[in-house]
Amino acid sequence: MYVALDLTAAGQVNMIITEMGVMDITPEGIVVREIHPEFTFEQMQAATEAKLILDPNWKPMDI
């Protein structure tokens, strides 16, 4: 189940950690650095309206 949250503090977050992965907020956009082994990048992208960027050096999350 995914829960949509309202944007409440634009520009105040620089990293997002979820059950799906680890993402950095950069000037270029949201960069996926780590992906949980049970998910794919495509599943992460489908779970958000934001355009995600896959880091060419991404790695599986340590779980």
C-alpha positions in Angstrom: 0.0 0.0 0.0 1.3 3.5 -0.9 0.2 6.6 0.9 0.2 10.0 -0.9 1.5 12.8 1.2 1.1 16.6 0.6 4.1 18.7 0.0 4.7 20.7 3.1 8.3 21.8 3.1 9.7 22.4 -0.4 13.4 22.5 -0.5 14.0 21.2 3.0 14.7 17.5 2.2 17.9 16.2 0.6 17.4 12.4 1.0 14.4 10.1 0.9 14.6 6.6 2.4 11.6 4.3 1.8 11.0 0.5 1.8 11.7 0.6 -1.9 15.0 2.5 -1.9 17.2 5.4 -1.1 17.0 8.6 -3.2 18.9 11.9 -3.1 17.3 15.2 -4.0 19.7 17.0 -6.4 19.4 20.0 -8.7 18.9 17.5 -11.6 16.1 15.7 -9.8 15.4 12.7 -7.6 18.3 10.3 -8.0 17.8 6.6 -7.0 21.0 5.5 -5.3 19.9 2.2 -3.8 17.0 -0.2 -4.6 15.5 -2.8 -2.3 16.1 -6.3 -3.8 12.4 -7.0 -3.9 11.7 -4.0 -6.2 12.8 -2.8 -9.6 13.5 0.7 -10.7 10.3 0.5 -12.9 8.2 -0.3 -9.8 9.7 2.6 -8.0 8.9 4.9 -10.9 5.4 3.6 -11.1 4.9 4.4 -7.4 5.5 8.1 -7.8 4.4 11.0 -10.0 7.9 12.4 -9.8 10.4 11.6 -12.6 13.2 9.5 -11.1 16.8 9.3 -12.3 18.6 6.0 -11.9 22.2 6.6 -10.7 24.5 4.6 -13.1 26.3 3.4 -9.9 23.2 2.4 -8.0 23.4 -0.6 -5.7 21.1 -3.0 -3.9 20.0 -1.8 -0.4 21.6 -3.5 2.5 18.7 -5.1 4.3 
